[in-house]
Amino acid sequence: PLIDGLQSGRADFVRRVTGLYRQHGPQAAADVAAGFAAGNADAVARAAHALKSMSLNLGAKTVAAQAAGIEAAVRQDGALPGEADVAALSQAVLETLAALDRLMAATSPATASAPVPPAASAPSSDDPDVALAAELQRAISLGQLSVLYQPLFDRAGKSIVSCEALVRWNRQGLPPVGPDRFIPLAEHSGLIHGLGAEVRRLVFEDMKRLGGLPVAVNVSPVELASTGFFESLSQETALAGIDPGQLVIEVTETAFLGEPERVRELFERLRATGIKLALDDFGVGYSSMTALRRFPFDKIKIDREFVRALDGEKHEAMESLAIIQAITGIGRAMGREVVAEGVETEAQHAKLRASGVHAMQGWLFSKAVALSELEAMLGQSGRRSAAG
């Protein structure tokens, strides 16, 4: 992420992120050591998780892997790590900081003689993305993200068949920033790796309370492009103790435009573990039909643009209905579950139901809700398979 930022001309952002890591990375490592010294396994796990998240944001894979190993061992066994592991983690942080110095010196000759300033004294930037990204990095490390769940209902609109996890950012009294703003920012800055890992941690904890209900999690193309994504996800599911068959990974077609063969192999590895795959926003991309043939998707989600158009002018509504019927027919013929998203009116529901859509999602049935409210809804609605 740092090299990408430097090559794209975002040196100011890179200095800011590096400064944040200088300020918080050593402190997190020190917190691990302090928790170890005090015999507090929970404090060790929390500090290791924070260090893992900020290291993933930075692209410091060695530190992230070591911190993840300590966190996993503590959470699985409830035992403290070895003294050698704690010492190795602190050394890895120091080596990472030295590597950052060398990277900044090699790519910014004009500033090579001056040390990278810590976040507290970093120069202000006129670019609002720099300040917001720095704040987002702190939010990820401090656990200020939360998750809501939007249920998916059967075609009758009565029974919940699955749900989609949606991330929210609690800015501690500041004006809200929506995911349509902070997720692209995270992708451009390299923070998406830590953000994605934190969201999945929250979701996997919640999944234990949902009685096997399938839960969809959106994964960024940037995360999918990282070489260790499969291994990281496998470790996350094992650490959380969840059934991979309960997990649905949602992607858009931008995920496989760059390296289709590599992504296809990744998808096949994911499905081999039981994880399901969903193609989101189906119908708006230029290669959606090709994607159905080339990639092993279990589910396709008809883009809300076509659903919304069902309530439009007569010609527009008829065209959208024809497209939805075609998508549904193709999906059924290929054994894919077909979901319509963005359903807001009874008229849309009636047309989608008549078209043979398997499941539906939208404000007509439910907004995104907290876990406790979803649990209550499950108790009221019951569940059944979406197939049929």
Disulfide bonds with the S-S distance in Angstrom:
none
